[in-house]
């Protein structure tokens, strides 16, 4: 790996760290309430198990990105482990974003067939936060895909 | 790659092909109906956009696995592209399984906070099919993770 490639790799990891931290903060601070028939209805991320999973997955990816940024060396014997963990984190991120997006879609559009009503009309601030958090999580997933693909690019002759 | 490693690689791809085909067939044949207040309510996979996405993603993974099984050669210059596509398919599978699982979870347990009622009590056959399909999709995602990790194992000296 040349110095430029290494710099790009670290820059991508730094971006991924920023994106995952942003996803966690924006999701955790999502909060909105409305009054329906004199009853106050409060929307919070931790009312939905899938959003909790999203926060945990993004936090794990964030911690992993930070550890790699702090402890990586140019000639590190653990590079193979890092490559495998990159793929695991990429899958974890795509999984958490997709699961949260599936629930957010029902929250936005509802599902007439089973009688699940949309809630974004009542709690727009909550939905805006969730959307922002999902965009940050999606960016992080794409960055980890790029990191993995760039690792394959460095391989001079994988199957000699 | 030795002959044994190559055999194992093809065996895993064959298993992934079987698992993704099973996921598609079991999801597409999911169908159940019930009568609520003299109205017939029918549960089908294509009433929910996320289940449609699941079927498309599993079908793409299935087609990709078949193409690799049919056209792979031991000394193929496209191996690097195959490795990158393996990661993309692994992420696609984990994404589709997680999204479908998120909706299936609401279908099973509902969500009291937003008034989404569970439906599995009314259409148990539909829910059994979805569960079976999700298990097959999960197995396929794990196989693609193993395939990607085994590729890294073959790399003798990735960062010399």
Contacts between the chains, C-beta under 8 A, distances in Angstrom:
chain1	res1	chain2	res2	distance
A	1	B	159	5.6
A	43	B	113	7.6
A	43	B	114	7.5
A	47	B	111	7.3
A	47	B	113	4.0
A	47	B	114	7.4
A	48	B	111	6.4
A	48	B	113	7.4
A	49	B	105	6.9
A	50	B	102	4.6
A	50	B	105	7.1
A	75	B	159	7.4
A	76	B	159	7.9
A	79	B	158	6.1
A	79	B	159	5.0
A	80	B	152	5.5
A	80	B	153	7.8
A	80	B	155	6.9
A	80	B	158	6.4
A	83	B	152	5.1
A	83	B	158	7.1
A	84	B	148	7.8
A	84	B	149	5.1
A	84	B	152	5.5
A	87	B	87	6.0
A	87	B	90	6.8
A	87	B	145	6.8
A	87	B	148	5.1
A	87	B	149	7.0
A	88	B	145	7.1
A	90	B	87	6.8
A	90	B	90	7.9
A	90	B	91	5.7
A	91	B	90	5.7
A	91	B	91	5.7
A	91	B	94	4.2
A	91	B	141	7.3
A	91	B	145	6.4
A	92	B	94	7.7
A	94	B	91	4.2
A	94	B	92	7.7
A	94	B	94	5.5
A	94	B	95	4.3
A	94	B	98	7.8
A	95	B	94	4.3
A	95	B	95	6.2
A	95	B	97	7.4
A	95	B	98	3.9
A	96	B	98	7.1
A	97	B	95	7.4
A	98	B	94	7.8
A	98	B	95	3.9
A	98	B	96	7.0
A	98	B	98	4.9
A	98	B	99	4.1
A	98	B	102	7.8
A	99	B	98	4.1
A	99	B	99	5.7
A	99	B	101	6.7
A	99	B	102	4.0
A	100	B	102	7.5
A	101	B	99	6.7
A	102	B	50	4.6
A	102	B	98	7.8
A	102	B	99	4.0
A	102	B	100	7.5
A	102	B	102	4.3
A	102	B	103	5.3
A	103	B	102	5.3
A	103	B	103	7.6
A	103	B	106	7.1
A	105	B	49	6.9
A	105	B	50	7.1
A	106	B	103	7.1
A	106	B	106	7.1
A	106	B	116	7.3
A	107	B	114	7.3
A	111	B	47	7.3
A	111	B	48	6.4
A	113	B	43	7.6
A	113	B	47	4.0
A	113	B	48	7.4
A	114	B	43	7.6
A	114	B	47	7.4
A	114	B	107	7.3
A	114	B	117	7.8
A	114	B	119	5.2
A	115	B	117	6.6
A	116	B	106	7.3
A	116	B	116	4.3
A	116	B	117	7.8
A	117	B	114	7.8
A	117	B	115	6.6
A	117	B	116	7.8
A	119	B	114	5.1
A	141	B	91	7.3
A	145	B	87	6.8
A	145	B	88	7.1
A	145	B	91	6.4
A	148	B	84	7.8
A	148	B	87	5.1
A	149	B	84	5.1
A	149	B	87	7.0
A	151	B	158	7.4
A	152	B	80	5.5
A	152	B	83	5.2
A	152	B	84	5.5
A	153	B	80	7.7
A	154	B	158	6.9
A	154	B	159	6.9
A	155	B	80	7.0
A	155	B	155	6.2
A	155	B	158	5.8
A	158	B	79	6.0
A	158	B	80	6.5
A	158	B	83	7.1
A	158	B	151	7.4
A	158	B	154	6.9
A	158	B	155	5.9
A	159	B	1	5.6
A	159	B	75	7.3
A	159	B	76	7.9
A	159	B	79	5.0
A	159	B	154	6.9
